[in-house]
Amino acid sequence: MTRENYLFVEDKNPPAIYDEGDSEHYAQLIDVVSSLDDERTIPALVGAMTTGGIAERGLLKYGDKALGPVLEELKNSNELLRASALGVAVTILKTKADVGSAARIQDLLLSSLRDTSSAVREQAVMLIGCLDNRQEFVPTLENIATTDPENYPGTEDAGVDGDKFYPVRVDARRVLRDIQNNKKCMP
């Protein structure tokens, strides 16, 4: 599966000959590997994290054994792997439900809010919205809602620089509204 992870996840210039059958094959391969009860599958599943639920569920069953390799991906140059790793790491740590894990989640999220990639910062904001202690992040979210630099031209962003759209700011404001209205997270 290492070859497939490279071709479908990491390769910056994948061949244009992929078709739906290739994607289906990759999904089936991930499903088979994640259903194995063998810790040796952890690196392959880590490499497939960006594909979503099947790889993530495969990793979650290994808990702490998968946590180290998942956390290593936070250093990866691929921003989608970093964002996926953040989500999986937080999910693994939430299952432990202890004080040390809660502090580690907070540290991971706060450091990810400073990531150079808006995809990672967006993931961190969304994960904060699903925490039981999300109220603690309100001052940080309020800051992000007005200062996150990522913007795109052409779409108005609720009155902030009318000609620019700030996706992370929008997400932070949505999470702040959810917190204020005591609205539950929709993961």
TORGUTOR-911448 format. One record per residue: residue number from 0; residue in one letter; x, y, z of N, C-alpha, C in turn. Coordinates in Angstrom, 1 decimal. Each point is the difference from the previous one (the first is absolute). Layout:
N
   n res     nx     ny     nz    cax    cay    caz     cx     cy     cz
 NUM   a      X      Y      Z      X      Y      Z      X      Y      Z
...
//
This chain:
187
   n res     nx     ny     nz    cax    cay    caz     cx     cy     cz
   0   m    0.8   -1.2    0.0   -0.8    1.2    0.0    0.9    1.2    0.0
   1   t    1.2   -0.1    0.3    0.9    1.2    0.0    0.0    0.7   -1.4
   2   r    0.1   -0.8   -1.0    0.0    0.5   -1.4   -1.3    0.8   -0.3
   3   e   -1.1   -0.6    0.4   -1.3    0.7   -0.2   -0.1    1.3    0.8
   4   n    0.5    0.0    1.2    0.0    1.2    0.8    0.8    1.1   -0.7
   5   y    1.1   -0.4   -0.5    0.9    1.0   -0.7   -0.8    0.5   -1.2
   6   l   -0.5   -0.8   -0.8   -0.7    0.4   -1.2   -1.2    0.8    0.2
   7   f   -0.8   -0.4    1.0   -1.3    0.7    0.2    0.1    1.1    1.0
   8   v    1.0    0.1    0.9    0.0    1.0    1.1    1.2    0.9   -0.2
   9   e    1.2   -0.5   -0.2    1.2    0.8    0.1    0.5    0.5   -1.3
  10   d   -0.2   -0.7   -1.1    0.5    0.4   -1.3   -0.5    1.3   -0.4
  11   k    0.9    1.0   -0.3   -0.4    1.3   -0.4   -0.4    0.0   -1.5
  12   n    0.4   -0.9   -0.7   -0.3   -0.1   -1.5   -0.4   -1.4   -0.3
  13   p   -1.2   -0.5    0.5   -0.4   -1.3   -0.3   -0.3   -0.2   -1.5
  14   p    0.1   -1.2   -0.5   -0.3   -0.2   -1.4   -1.5    0.3   -0.3
  15   a   -0.3    0.5   -1.2   -1.3    0.4   -0.4   -0.8   -1.3   -0.4
  16   i    0.5   -1.1    0.2   -0.7   -1.2   -0.5   -0.8   -0.7    1.1
  17   y   -0.2    0.6    1.2   -0.8   -0.6    1.0   -1.5    0.2   -0.4
  18   d   -0.7   -1.1    0.3   -1.5    0.1   -0.3   -0.7   -0.4    1.3
  19   e   -1.3   -0.1   -0.1   -0.8   -0.3    1.1    0.3   -1.4    0.6
  20   g    0.4   -0.9   -0.9    0.4   -1.4    0.4    1.2    0.0    0.9
  21   d    0.9    0.9   -0.3    1.2    0.1    0.8   -0.3    0.5    1.4
  22   s   -0.9    1.0    0.1   -0.4    0.6    1.3   -0.8   -1.1    0.8
  23   e   -0.8   -0.7   -0.7   -0.8   -1.1    0.7    1.0   -1.1    0.5
  24   h    1.0   -0.3   -0.8    1.0   -1.0    0.4    0.7    0.5    1.3
  25   y    0.4    1.3    0.0    0.7    0.5    1.2   -0.9    0.0    1.2
  26   a   -1.3    0.4   -0.2   -0.9   -0.1    1.2   -0.2   -1.4    0.5
  27   q   -0.1   -0.9   -0.9   -0.1   -1.4    0.5    1.2   -0.5    0.7
  28   l    1.2    0.4   -0.5    1.2   -0.3    0.6    0.1    0.5    1.4
  29   i   -0.4    1.3    0.2    0.0    0.6    1.3   -0.9   -0.7    0.9
  30   d   -1.2   -0.4   -0.5   -0.9   -0.8    0.8    0.5   -1.3    0.5
  31   v    0.7   -0.7   -0.9    0.6   -1.3    0.4    1.1    0.2    1.0
  32   v    0.9    0.9   -0.3    1.1    0.3    1.0   -0.5    0.4    1.3
  33   s   -1.1    0.9    0.1   -0.5    0.4    1.2   -0.7   -1.0    0.8
  34   s   -0.5   -1.1   -0.7   -0.7   -1.0    0.7    1.0   -1.1    0.6
  35   l    1.2    0.1   -0.4    1.0   -1.0    0.5    0.2    0.3    1.5
  36   d    0.4   -0.9    0.8    0.3    0.2    1.4    1.5   -0.2    0.2
  37   d    0.7    1.0   -0.6    1.5   -0.1   -0.1    0.6    1.4    0.1
  38   e    0.7    0.2    1.1    0.6    1.3    0.2    0.9    0.4   -1.1
  39   r    0.5   -0.9   -0.8    0.9    0.4   -1.1   -0.7    0.8   -1.1
  40   t   -1.4    0.0    0.1   -0.7    0.8   -1.0    0.0    1.5    0.3
  41   i    0.4    0.4    1.2   -0.1    1.4    0.5    0.7    0.9   -1.0
  42   p    1.2   -0.2   -0.5    0.6    0.9   -0.9   -0.8    0.2   -1.3
  43   a   -0.5   -1.1   -0.5   -0.8    0.1   -1.3   -1.3    0.8    0.3
  44   l   -0.6   -0.2    1.1   -1.2    0.7    0.3    0.3    1.5    0.3
  45   v    1.1    0.3    0.6    0.4    1.4    0.3    0.1    0.7   -1.4
  46   g    0.6   -0.7   -0.9    0.2    0.5   -1.4   -1.3    0.3   -0.7
  47   a   -1.0   -0.7    0.4   -1.3    0.1   -0.7   -1.0    0.9    0.8
  48   m    0.4    0.6    1.1   -0.9    0.8    0.8   -0.8    1.0   -0.7
  49   t    0.5    0.6   -1.0   -0.7    1.1   -0.7   -1.2   -0.6   -0.8
  50   t   -0.1   -1.3   -0.2   -1.2   -0.5   -0.7   -1.2   -0.1    0.9
  51   g    0.1    0.2    1.3   -1.1    0.1    0.8   -0.3   -1.2    1.0
  52   g   -1.2   -0.3    0.2   -0.5   -0.8    1.0    0.6   -1.4    0.1
  53   i    0.1   -0.7   -1.1    0.5   -1.4    0.1    1.4   -0.1    0.6
  54   a    0.9    0.8   -0.5    1.4    0.0    0.5    0.0    0.5    1.5
  55   e   -0.8    1.0    0.2    0.0    0.5    1.4   -0.5   -1.0    1.0
  56   r   -1.1   -0.7   -0.4   -0.6   -1.0    0.9    1.0   -1.1    0.2
  57   g    0.8   -0.3   -1.0    1.0   -1.1    0.1    1.1    0.5    1.0
  58   l    0.3    1.2    0.0    1.0    0.5    1.0   -0.5    0.1    1.4
  59   l   -1.2    0.4    0.1   -0.6    0.2    1.4    0.0   -1.2    0.8
  60   k   -0.1   -1.2   -0.6    0.0   -1.2    0.7    1.3   -0.3    0.7
  61   y    1.1    0.6   -0.5    1.3   -0.2    0.6    0.3    1.0    1.1
  62   g   -0.7    1.0    0.1    0.1    1.0    1.1    1.4    0.6    0.1
  63   d    0.6   -0.2    1.2    1.3    0.6    0.3    1.1   -0.6   -1.0
  64   k   -0.1   -1.2   -0.4    1.0   -0.5   -1.0    0.0    0.7   -1.3
  65   a   -1.1    0.6   -0.4   -0.1    0.8   -1.2    0.3    1.5    0.2
  66   l   -0.1    0.4    1.3    0.1    1.4    0.3    1.4    0.6   -0.4
  67   g    1.0   -0.7    0.3    1.4    0.5   -0.4    0.1    0.2   -1.5
  68   p   -0.2   -1.0   -0.8    0.1    0.2   -1.4   -1.0    1.1   -0.6
  69   v   -1.2    0.1    0.6   -0.9    1.0   -0.4    0.6    1.4    0.3
  70   l    0.5    0.2    1.2    0.6    1.3    0.4    1.2    0.4   -0.8
  71   e    0.7   -1.0   -0.5    1.2    0.3   -0.8   -0.5    0.7   -1.3
  72   e   -1.2   -0.3   -0.5   -0.5    0.6   -1.2   -0.3    1.4    0.1
  73   l   -0.1    0.5    1.3   -0.1    1.5    0.2    1.2    0.8   -0.5
  74   k    1.1   -0.7   -0.3    1.2    0.6   -0.5    0.1   -0.1   -1.5
  75   n   -1.0   -0.7   -0.7    0.1   -0.3   -1.4   -0.2    1.3   -0.8
  76   s    0.6    0.1   -1.1   -0.2    1.2   -0.9   -1.3    0.0   -0.6
  77   n   -0.7   -1.1   -0.1   -1.3   -0.1   -0.6   -1.1    0.5    1.0
  78   e   -0.6    1.1   -0.3   -0.9    0.6    0.9   -1.3   -0.8    0.2
  79   l   -0.4   -0.8   -0.9   -1.2   -0.8    0.2    0.4   -1.2    0.9
  80   l    1.2   -0.5   -0.1    0.4   -1.0    1.0    0.1    0.5    1.4
  81   r    0.5    1.3    0.1    0.0    0.6    1.3   -1.4    0.2    0.6
  82   a   -0.9    0.5   -0.8   -1.4    0.2    0.4   -0.6   -1.3    0.5
  83   s    0.2   -1.0   -0.8   -0.6   -1.3    0.3    0.6   -0.6    1.3
  84   a    1.3    0.2    0.1    0.7   -0.5    1.2   -0.5    0.7    1.2
  85   l   -0.2    1.3   -0.1   -0.6    0.7    1.2   -1.3   -0.6    0.4
  86   g   -0.9   -0.2   -1.0   -1.3   -0.6    0.4    0.1   -1.4    0.6
  87   v    0.8   -0.8   -0.6    0.2   -1.4    0.6    0.6    0.1    1.4
  88   a    1.0    0.8    0.1    0.7    0.1    1.3   -1.0    0.5    1.1
  89   v   -0.7    1.0   -0.3   -1.0    0.5    1.0   -1.0   -1.1    0.3
  90   t   -0.5   -0.7   -1.0   -1.0   -1.1    0.3    0.6   -1.1    0.8
  91   i    1.2   -0.4   -0.2    0.7   -1.0    0.8    0.1    0.5    1.5
  92   l    0.5    1.3    0.1    0.2    0.5    1.4   -1.4    0.2    0.7
  93   k   -1.0    0.3   -0.7   -1.4    0.2    0.6   -0.5   -1.3    0.6
  94   t    0.4   -1.1   -0.6   -0.5   -1.3    0.5    0.7   -0.4    1.4
  95   k    1.1    0.6    0.2    0.7   -0.2    1.3   -0.7    0.7    1.2
  96   a   -0.5    1.1   -0.3   -0.8    0.8    1.0    0.7    0.2    1.3
  97   d    1.3    0.3    0.0    0.7    0.4    1.2    0.6    1.4   -0.1
  98   v    0.4    0.5    1.2    0.5    1.4    0.0    1.2    0.2   -0.9
  99   g    0.9   -0.9    0.0    1.2    0.1   -0.9   -0.4    0.0   -1.5
 100   s   -1.0   -0.8   -0.4   -0.4    0.0   -1.4   -0.7    1.3   -0.3
 101   a   -0.8    0.6    0.9   -0.7    1.2   -0.2    1.0    1.2   -0.2
 102   a    1.0    0.0    0.8    1.1    1.0   -0.2    0.7   -0.2   -1.3
 103   r    0.3   -1.2   -0.4    0.6   -0.3   -1.2   -0.8    0.5   -1.2
 104   i   -1.3   -0.3    0.1   -0.9    0.5   -1.1    0.0    1.5   -0.1
 105   q    0.0    0.7    1.1    0.0    1.4    0.0    1.3    0.5   -0.6
 106   d    1.1   -0.6    0.3    1.3    0.4   -0.5    0.1   -0.2   -1.5
 107   l   -0.5   -1.2   -0.5   -0.1   -0.3   -1.4   -0.8    1.0   -0.8
 108   l   -1.2    0.3    0.6   -0.9    1.0   -0.7    0.6    1.4   -0.1
 109   l    0.5    0.4    1.1    0.6    1.4    0.1    1.2    0.1   -1.0
 110   s    0.9   -1.0    0.0    1.1    0.1   -1.0   -0.5   -0.2   -1.4
 111   s   -1.0   -0.7   -0.3   -0.5   -0.2   -1.3   -0.7    1.3   -0.5
 112   l   -0.5    0.8    0.9   -0.6    1.3   -0.4    1.0    1.0   -0.5
 113   r    1.3   -0.3    0.3    1.1    0.8   -0.5    0.7   -0.6   -1.3
 114   d   -0.6   -1.1   -0.5    0.6   -0.7   -1.2   -0.1    1.0   -1.2
 115   t    1.0   -0.2   -0.9    0.0    0.8   -1.2   -1.1   -0.3   -0.9
 116   s   -0.6   -1.1    0.1   -1.1   -0.5   -0.9   -1.4    0.4    0.5
 117   s   -0.8    0.6   -0.8   -1.4    0.3    0.5   -0.8   -1.3    0.1
 118   a    0.3   -1.1   -0.7   -0.7   -1.2    0.2    0.2   -0.6    1.4
 119   v    1.2    0.1    0.5    0.3   -0.5    1.3   -0.6    0.9    1.1
 120   r    0.0    1.4   -0.3   -0.7    0.9    1.0   -1.5   -0.2    0.0
 121   e   -0.5   -0.3   -1.2   -1.5   -0.2   -0.1   -0.3   -1.3    0.8
 122   q    0.8   -1.0   -0.2   -0.3   -1.3    0.7    0.1    0.2    1.5
 123   a    1.0    0.8    0.5    0.1    0.3    1.4   -1.3    0.7    0.5
 124   v   -0.5    1.0   -0.7   -1.2    0.7    0.4   -1.2   -0.9    0.1
 125   m   -0.1   -0.9   -1.0   -1.1   -0.9   -0.1    0.1   -1.0    1.2
 126   l    1.2   -0.5    0.3    0.1   -0.9    1.1   -0.3    0.7    1.4
 127   i    0.4    1.2    0.1   -0.3    0.8    1.2   -1.5    0.0    0.2
 128   g   -0.7    0.2   -1.1   -1.5    0.1    0.1   -0.6   -1.3    0.5
 129   c    0.7   -1.1    0.0   -0.6   -1.3    0.5    0.5   -0.4    1.4
 130   l    0.8    0.8    0.6    0.5   -0.3    1.3   -1.0    0.3    1.1
 131   d    0.1   -0.7    1.1   -0.9    0.3    1.2    0.4    1.3    0.6
 132   n    1.3    0.3    0.0    0.5    1.2    0.6    0.3    1.1   -1.0
 133   r   -0.8    0.1   -1.0    0.2    0.9   -1.1   -0.1    1.5    0.5
 134   q   -0.7    0.2    1.1   -0.2    1.3    0.5    1.4    0.7    0.4
 135   e    0.9   -0.9    0.4    1.4    0.5    0.3    0.7    0.6   -1.2
 136   f   -0.4   -0.3   -1.2    0.6    0.5   -1.2   -0.6    1.3   -0.5
 137   v   -1.0    0.5    0.6   -0.7    1.2   -0.5    0.9    1.1   -0.3
 138   p    0.9    0.5    0.9    0.9    1.1   -0.3    0.8   -0.3   -1.3
 139   t    0.5   -1.2   -0.1    0.9   -0.4   -1.1   -0.9    0.1   -1.3
 140   l   -1.2   -0.6    0.0   -0.9    0.0   -1.1   -0.4    1.5   -0.4
 141   e   -0.2    0.8    1.0   -0.3    1.4   -0.3    1.1    0.7   -0.8
 142   n    1.2   -0.3    0.4    1.2    0.6   -0.6    0.1   -0.5   -1.5
 143   i   -0.2   -1.3   -0.2    0.1   -0.6   -1.3   -1.1    0.5   -0.9
 144   a   -1.2    0.3    0.6   -1.2    0.5   -0.8    0.3    1.3   -0.6
 145   t    1.0    0.7    0.5    0.3    1.4   -0.5    1.4    0.1   -0.7
 146   t    0.9   -1.0    0.3    1.3    0.2   -0.5    0.6   -1.1   -0.9
 147   d   -0.7   -1.1   -0.2    0.7   -1.0   -0.8    0.2    0.5   -1.4
 148   p    1.2   -0.2   -0.5    0.4    0.7   -1.3   -0.5   -0.6   -1.3
 149   e   -0.4   -1.3    0.0   -0.3   -0.6   -1.2   -1.3    0.6   -0.6
 150   n    0.2    0.4   -1.3   -1.2    0.6   -0.6    0.0   -0.2   -1.5
 151   y   -1.2    0.1   -0.6   -0.2   -0.2   -1.4   -0.8    1.1   -0.6
 152   p    0.3    0.5   -1.2   -0.7    1.1   -0.5   -1.4   -0.4   -0.5
 153   g   -0.9    1.0    0.0   -1.3   -0.2   -0.7   -1.2   -0.4    0.8
 154   t    0.2   -0.5    1.2   -1.2   -0.4    0.7    0.0    0.8    1.3
 155   e   -1.1    0.7    0.3   -0.2    0.8    1.2    0.0   -0.9    1.2
 156   d    0.7    0.5    1.0    0.1   -0.8    1.3   -0.7    0.8    1.1
 157   a   -1.3    0.0    0.0   -0.8    0.6    1.1    0.6    1.4    0.4
 158   g    0.3    0.8   -1.0    0.4    1.4    0.3    1.5    0.2    0.3
 159   v    0.8   -1.1    0.1    1.4    0.2    0.2    0.7    0.1   -1.3
 160   d    0.6    1.2   -0.3    0.6    0.3   -1.3   -0.9   -0.5   -1.1
 161   g   -1.1    0.6   -0.3   -1.0   -0.4   -0.9    0.4   -0.7   -1.2
 162   d    1.2    0.1   -0.5    0.4   -0.6   -1.2    0.8   -1.3    0.2
 163   k    0.1   -0.4    1.2    0.8   -1.2    0.3   -0.8   -1.0    0.9
 164   f    0.3   -1.2   -0.1   -0.5   -1.1    0.8    1.0   -0.6    0.8
 165   y   -0.2   -0.1    1.3    0.9   -0.5    1.0   -0.5   -1.3    0.6
 166   p    0.3   -1.2   -0.6   -0.7   -1.2    0.4    0.3   -0.4    1.5
 167   v    1.1    0.2    0.5    0.3   -0.4    1.4   -0.7    0.9    0.9
 168   r   -0.1    1.3   -0.3   -0.8    0.9    0.8   -1.4   -0.3    0.0
 169   v   -0.6   -0.4   -1.1   -1.4   -0.4   -0.1   -0.2   -1.2    0.9
 170   d    0.8   -1.0   -0.1   -0.1   -1.2    0.9    0.1    0.3    1.5
 171   a    0.9    0.9    0.3    0.2    0.4    1.4   -1.3    0.7    0.5
 172   r   -0.6    0.9   -0.8   -1.2    0.7    0.4   -1.2   -1.0    0.1
 173   r    0.0   -1.0   -0.9   -1.1   -1.0    0.1    0.1   -0.8    1.4
 174   v    1.3   -0.4    0.3    0.2   -0.7    1.2   -0.3    0.8    1.2
 175   l    0.3    1.3    0.0   -0.3    0.9    1.1   -1.5    0.1    0.1
 176   r   -0.8    0.1   -1.1   -1.4    0.1    0.1   -0.6   -1.3    0.6
 177   d    0.6   -1.1   -0.4   -0.5   -1.3    0.5    0.3   -0.1    1.5
 178   i    1.1    0.5    0.5    0.3    0.0    1.4   -1.0    0.9    0.7
 179   q   -0.2    1.2   -0.5   -0.9    1.0    0.6   -1.4   -0.6    0.1
 180   n   -0.4   -0.7   -1.0   -1.4   -0.5   -0.1   -0.1   -1.4    0.6
 181   n    1.1   -0.5    0.6    0.1   -1.4    0.5   -0.5   -1.0   -1.0
 182   k    0.4    0.2   -1.2   -0.3   -1.0   -1.1    1.1   -1.1    0.0
 183   k   -0.5   -1.2   -0.1    1.0   -1.1    0.0    0.7   -0.1   -1.3
 184   c    1.2   -0.6    0.0    0.8   -0.2   -1.1   -0.6   -1.0   -1.0
 185   m    0.3    0.3   -1.3   -0.4   -0.9   -1.1    1.2   -0.5   -0.6
 186   p    0.6   -1.1    0.5    1.3   -0.4   -0.5   -0.1   -0.6   -1.5
//
